Amino acid sequence: MKNTALTDVHIKAGAKMVPFAGYNMPVQYAGINVEHETVRKGVGVFDVSHMGEFILKGDHALDLIQQVTSNDAAKLYDGKVQYSCLPNKDGGIVDDLLVYRIDPKTYMLVVNASNIDKDWDWISSFNTYGVDMKNISDRTSLLAIQGPKAAEALQSLTDIDLASMEYYTFKKGKFAGVDNVLVSATGYTGAGGFEIYFENQYAEAIWDAIFKAGEPFGIKPIGLGARDTLRLEMGFCLYGNDIDDTTSPLEAGLGWVTKFTKEFTNSAALQKQKEEGVKRKLVGFEMIDRGIARHDYPIVDAEGNVIGKVTSGTQSPSLQKAIGMGYVKTEFAKEGTEIFISIRDNKIKAKVVKPPFNK
């Protein structure tokens, strides 16, 4: 089991630790619901240092990225971030990721913790361009400071004007007295905020500085449990649950990051799928009857015929109702369609809704 540079800090703070993607990670501190509300209404800090970071550098770095990712990275400019995915050759997704353009010849890719080795091998297999690739995951720490008060809580720690940063842009500068920190206006909570990248050796000092600066704003540490409920309320896909090697980006509603203005891995097959239409779609749903849908529960029609399966489900702390996502046959994907979740052989009524659930 790997540790992040802050594992001991979490244990000392009383976090409940769980194994996640090969790492010893905090799942909760004070409790998922209270941590969820802290982020939605105030500001909270996640240690997400388990995520992977690759640096791609060279004259043909963009060419390699264009080949392996579905979005059009040619649209990026220095300081811009893009959400994308790595399609495989069978119509599925190797991973979803963020692409950071540092300069015209230098990019950072941020990938999911459970896929670091898989993604590295996959991208490397296409590197006939002589691109210099470095896996900096093990020496890089990443904190997500999320919530409507994030900019105010952090501003005293940096000269970067945080409030004026546009969503999905980043800047490098001094942060909490440390040089060359990458501050990114991104996050997976839908609550606003920042993600900051720095070398492991500075982790405890930066963590302490953030909590000192954020104290007047009620800043709290947040675990992976609330991260999951927050992202699900926004309808954000989680790799391994809602998307994987068998799900197409078009089925998953990721057509907006699948750009056919260029050729990329499996683009011809995906374009054909777009033209012919998909047979199943990832939809959001709200429970009408009492019950919580869980990963892999069958989704059925009124007669009890299986029409799909649940990929994510929870009791939404913000909405006080059970919500979820899952794949259904396309004819059941229309907003307002009545569907049923099979929970212990009982048909529990739900209806298809368009994410985000928390509007």
FILOSE-209613 format. One record per residue (C-alpha): residue in one letter; y, z, x. Coordinates in steps of 0.1 Angstrom, whole numbers. Layout:
# residues N
site code a v Y w Z u X
...
//
This chain:
# residues 359
site code m v 0 w 0 u 0
site code k v 34 w -10 u 15
site code n v 65 w 12 u 12
site code t v 101 w 1 u 10
site code a v 127 w 17 u 33
site code l v 136 w 40 u 4
site code t v 101 w 52 u -8
site code d v 107 w 88 u 6
site code v v 141 w 89 u -11
site code h v 125 w 80 u -45
site code i v 97 w 106 u -41
site code k v 123 w 133 u -32
site code a v 143 w 123 u -63
site code g v 112 w 131 u -84
site code a v 103 w 95 u -93
site code k v 69 w 87 u -108
site code m v 55 w 62 u -82
site code v v 30 w 35 u -91
site code p v 14 w 6 u -72
site code f v 32 w -27 u -80
site code a v 26 w -60 u -62
site code g v 11 w -42 u -32
site code y v 40 w -17 u -30
site code n v 45 w 19 u -38
site code m v 73 w 17 u -63
site code p v 92 w 40 u -86
site code v v 84 w 33 u -123
site code q v 107 w 60 u -137
site code y v 128 w 90 u -129
site code a v 142 w 107 u -160
site code g v 123 w 84 u -184
site code i v 124 w 47 u -194
site code n v 145 w 50 u -225
site code v v 173 w 71 u -209
site code e v 173 w 48 u -178
site code h v 175 w 17 u -200
site code e v 205 w 31 u -218
site code t v 222 w 41 u -185
site code v v 220 w 4 u -174
site code r v 231 w -11 u -208
site code k v 261 w 12 u -212
site code g v 270 w 24 u -177
site code v v 255 w 17 u -142
site code g v 221 w 22 u -126
site code v v 204 w 13 u -93
site code f v 170 w -3 u -88
site code d v 153 w -5 u -55
site code v v 138 w -40 u -56
site code s v 131 w -43 u -18
site code h v 96 w -55 u -26
site code m v 110 w -90 u -34
site code g v 105 w -117 u -8
site code e v 132 w -135 u 11
site code f v 128 w -167 u 32
site code i v 155 w -184 u 53
site code l v 153 w -222 u 55
site code k v 175 w -238 u 81
site code g v 180 w -273 u 95
site code d v 193 w -308 u 88
site code h v 166 w -313 u 61
site code a v 165 w -278 u 45
site code l v 179 w -293 u 13
site code d v 154 w -321 u 13
site code l v 125 w -296 u 15
site code i v 140 w -275 u -13
site code q v 146 w -305 u -35
site code q v 109 w -315 u -31
site code v v 94 w -281 u -39
site code t v 118 w -268 u -66
site code s v 124 w -281 u -101
site code n v 161 w -275 u -104
site code d v 187 w -298 u -86
site code a v 197 w -278 u -55
site code a v 221 w -306 u -45
site code k v 245 w -291 u -71
site code l v 248 w -259 u -50
site code y v 279 w -252 u -28
site code d v 284 w -225 u -2
site code g v 282 w -191 u -20
site code k v 264 w -204 u -51
site code v v 230 w -192 u -64
site code q v 206 w -212 u -86
site code y v 176 w -201 u -107
site code s v 146 w -225 u -102
site code c v 109 w -227 u -101
site code l v 82 w -240 u -78
site code p v 60 w -264 u -99
site code n v 23 w -267 u -88
site code k v 4 w -300 u -89
site code d v -15 w -291 u -121
site code g v 15 w -287 u -145
site code g v 19 w -249 u -139
site code i v 43 w -228 u -119
site code v v 37 w -214 u -84
site code d v 66 w -190 u -89
site code d v 101 w -187 u -102
site code l v 128 w -180 u -76
site code l v 165 w -179 u -67
site code v v 180 w -204 u -42
site code y v 211 w -192 u -22
site code r v 232 w -218 u -4
site code i v 246 w -200 u 27
site code d v 260 w -232 u 43
site code p v 250 w -269 u 40
site code k v 221 w -264 u 64
site code t v 211 w -228 u 56
site code y v 195 w -215 u 24
site code m v 178 w -183 u 13
site code l v 150 w -183 u -12
site code v v 142 w -151 u -31
site code v v 107 w -150 u -45
site code n v 85 w -125 u -64
site code a v 68 w -97 u -45
site code s v 33 w -106 u -56
site code n v 37 w -142 u -45
site code i v 53 w -139 u -10
site code d v 23 w -152 u 9
site code k v 14 w -177 u -17
site code d v 49 w -191 u -19
site code w v 53 w -192 u 19
site code d v 20 w -212 u 23
site code w v 30 w -235 u -6
site code i v 65 w -243 u 8
site code s v 52 w -246 u 44
site code s v 26 w -272 u 32
site code f v 55 w -295 u 23
site code n v 75 w -289 u 54
site code t v 71 w -322 u 72
site code y v 109 w -322 u 77
site code g v 109 w -298 u 107
site code v v 129 w -272 u 87
site code d v 130 w -238 u 105
site code m v 115 w -213 u 81
site code k v 117 w -175 u 86
site code n v 101 w -149 u 63
site code i v 125 w -120 u 65
site code s v 109 w -101 u 35
site code d v 96 w -71 u 56
site code r v 129 w -64 u 72
site code t v 152 w -69 u 42
site code s v 161 w -43 u 16
site code l v 174 w -53 u -18
site code l v 192 w -30 u -43
site code a v 202 w -42 u -78
site code i v 232 w -22 u -91
site code q v 233 w -32 u -128
site code g v 254 w -24 u -158
site code p v 289 w -29 u -172
site code k v 304 w -3 u -148
site code a v 288 w -17 u -117
site code a v 319 w -35 u -103
site code e v 341 w -3 u -107
site code a v 314 w 19 u -93
site code l v 310 w -2 u -61
site code q v 345 w -15 u -55
site code s v 356 w 14 u -31
site code l v 327 w 4 u -8
site code t v 339 w -31 u 0
site code d v 369 w -55 u 5
site code i v 351 w -81 u -16
site code d v 368 w -84 u -50
site code l v 338 w -76 u -71
site code a v 354 w -80 u -106
site code s v 365 w -115 u -98
site code m v 331 w -128 u -87
site code e v 315 w -154 u -110
site code y v 280 w -150 u -123
site code y v 254 w -165 u -99
site code t v 278 w -166 u -68
site code f v 276 w -144 u -37
site code k v 297 w -133 u -7
site code k v 289 w -118 u 26
site code g v 310 w -90 u 40
site code k v 313 w -54 u 49
site code f v 297 w -30 u 24
site code a v 296 w 8 u 28
site code g v 306 w 3 u 64
site code v v 278 w -21 u 72
site code d v 286 w -57 u 83
site code n v 270 w -88 u 70
site code v v 258 w -75 u 37
site code l v 251 w -102 u 11
site code v v 266 w -92 u -23
site code s v 253 w -113 u -52
site code a v 266 w -114 u -88
site code t v 230 w -117 u -101
site code g v 204 w -95 u -118
site code y v 175 w -95 u -143
site code t v 189 w -70 u -169
site code g v 215 w -90 u -188
site code a v 238 w -60 u -183
site code g v 260 w -75 u -155
site code g v 262 w -62 u -120
site code f v 251 w -71 u -85
site code e v 222 w -74 u -61
site code i v 228 w -66 u -25
site code y v 207 w -76 u 5
site code f v 208 w -59 u 39
site code e v 186 w -49 u 68
site code n v 161 w -20 u 63
site code q v 178 w 2 u 89
site code y v 208 w 7 u 67
site code a v 189 w 14 u 35
site code e v 194 w 52 u 32
site code a v 230 w 51 u 43
site code i v 239 w 24 u 18
site code w v 219 w 41 u -10
site code d v 237 w 74 u -4
site code a v 271 w 57 u -2
site code i v 264 w 39 u -36
site code f v 255 w 72 u -53
site code k v 286 w 90 u -39
site code a v 309 w 62 u -49
site code g v 292 w 58 u -83
site code e v 291 w 95 u -92
site code p v 323 w 95 u -114
site code f v 307 w 66 u -133
site code g v 275 w 84 u -140
site code i v 254 w 62 u -117
site code k v 216 w 70 u -118
site code p v 185 w 57 u -101
site code i v 164 w 34 u -123
site code g v 127 w 25 u -122
site code l v 106 w -6 u -128
site code g v 98 w 6 u -164
site code a v 134 w 1 u -176
site code r v 137 w -31 u -156
site code d v 109 w -45 u -177
site code t v 124 w -34 u -211
site code l v 159 w -46 u -200
site code r v 146 w -81 u -190
site code l v 125 w -84 u -221
site code e v 154 w -77 u -244
site code m v 171 w -107 u -228
site code g v 140 w -129 u -231
site code f v 138 w -133 u -193
site code c v 104 w -145 u -181
site code l v 83 w -122 u -158
site code y v 60 w -141 u -134
site code g v 23 w -131 u -140
site code n v 31 w -123 u -177
site code d v 51 w -150 u -193
site code i v 48 w -177 u -166
site code d v 20 w -184 u -141
site code d v -1 w -211 u -125
site code t v -13 w -223 u -159
site code t v 21 w -224 u -178
site code s v 44 w -254 u -176
site code p v 81 w -249 u -172
site code l v 86 w -270 u -203
site code e v 63 w -248 u -224
site code a v 80 w -217 u -210
site code g v 115 w -229 u -222
site code l v 125 w -236 u -186
site code g v 135 w -272 u -193
site code w v 170 w -262 u -183
site code v v 159 w -257 u -147
site code t v 136 w -288 u -147
site code k v 159 w -317 u -137
site code f v 145 w -352 u -137
site code t v 175 w -366 u -118
site code k v 153 w -363 u -87
site code e v 117 w -364 u -77
site code f v 99 w -331 u -70
site code t v 63 w -318 u -70
site code n v 45 w -330 u -101
site code s v 78 w -343 u -116
site code a v 62 w -375 u -131
site code a v 36 w -355 u -150
site code l v 62 w -330 u -163
site code q v 85 w -359 u -173
site code k v 56 w -374 u -193
site code q v 50 w -340 u -209
site code k v 87 w -339 u -219
site code e v 85 w -373 u -235
site code e v 52 w -366 u -254
site code g v 62 w -330 u -263
site code v v 44 w -298 u -255
site code k v 15 w -285 u -275
site code r v 25 w -248 u -272
site code k v 57 w -230 u -266
site code l v 68 w -196 u -254
site code v v 86 w -178 u -283
site code g v 103 w -145 u -289
site code f v 92 w -124 u -319
site code e v 102 w -92 u -337
site code m v 76 w -70 u -353
site code i v 81 w -67 u -391
site code d v 51 w -43 u -397
site code r v 47 w -12 u -375
site code g v 30 w -18 u -342
site code i v 36 w -28 u -306
site code a v 24 w -61 u -292
site code r v 9 w -59 u -257
site code h v 1 w -84 u -231
site code d v -29 w -107 u -240
site code y v -31 w -95 u -277
site code p v -41 w -126 u -298
site code i v -14 w -141 u -321
site code v v -29 w -154 u -354
site code d v -18 w -172 u -385
site code a v -20 w -158 u -421
site code e v -57 w -168 u -423
site code g v -65 w -151 u -391
site code n v -69 w -182 u -369
site code v v -58 w -177 u -333
site code i v -27 w -197 u -326
site code g v -16 w -181 u -293
site code k v -13 w -149 u -273
site code v v 12 w -123 u -264
site code t v 26 w -123 u -229
site code s v 50 w -94 u -230
site code g v 58 w -67 u -256
site code t v 75 w -34 u -259
site code q v 95 w -11 u -282
site code s v 131 w -21 u -275
site code p v 152 w 10 u -266
site code s v 185 w -8 u -276
site code l v 173 w -23 u -309
site code q v 149 w 5 u -319
site code k v 123 w -21 u -329
site code a v 92 w -37 u -314
site code i v 97 w -71 u -297
site code g v 77 w -95 u -276
site code m v 71 w -129 u -263
site code g v 41 w -151 u -263
site code y v 28 w -187 u -265
site code v v 21 w -202 u -298
site code k v 11 w -237 u -310
site code t v 43 w -258 u -313
site code e v 41 w -259 u -352
site code f v 45 w -221 u -353
site code a v 74 w -220 u -328
site code k v 103 w -225 u -353
site code e v 127 w -196 u -357
site code g v 119 w -175 u -387
site code t v 82 w -185 u -388
site code e v 59 w -157 u -399
site code i v 31 w -149 u -374
site code f v 7 w -120 u -370
site code i v -3 w -100 u -339
site code s v -39 w -90 u -339
site code i v -39 w -53 u -329
site code r v -74 w -36 u -330
site code d v -85 w -63 u -355
site code n v -56 w -56 u -378
site code k v -31 w -84 u -386
site code i v 4 w -70 u -379
site code k v 32 w -91 u -393
site code a v 60 w -105 u -370
site code k v 85 w -133 u -371
site code v v 96 w -158 u -345
site code v v 132 w -151 u -332
site code k v 153 w -168 u -306
site code p v 159 w -147 u -275
site code p v 179 w -129 u -263
site code f v 168 w -102 u -287
site code n v 198 w -80 u -276
site code k v 227 w -103 u -285
//
